[in-house]
Amino acid sequence: MAQPFDIFMAHQLADNEIELLPISLAHLGVVSALPLYHRDPFDRLLIAQAMIEQTPIVGADAAFNAYSVTRLW
């Protein structure tokens, strides 16, 4: 039986031990200062989060390599 989206996602996050990363003011501060090697606003936010949280970023977009992040994939 199909579950409502919010219930399904809550179970998937818990079952797979996935933690959501909220957007913080620190992330937005880095986004505002990033050079425009990449112009997609969502990708720039991901880059900023990876930089602040010191975590790798997963993606096939080679433009991520222009920033000081570790790109996997």
Secondary structure, DSSP 8 states (H G I E B T S, - for coil): ----HHHHHHHHHHHTT-------HHHHHHHHHS-TT---HHHHHHHHHHHHHT--EE-S-GGGGGSSS-EE-
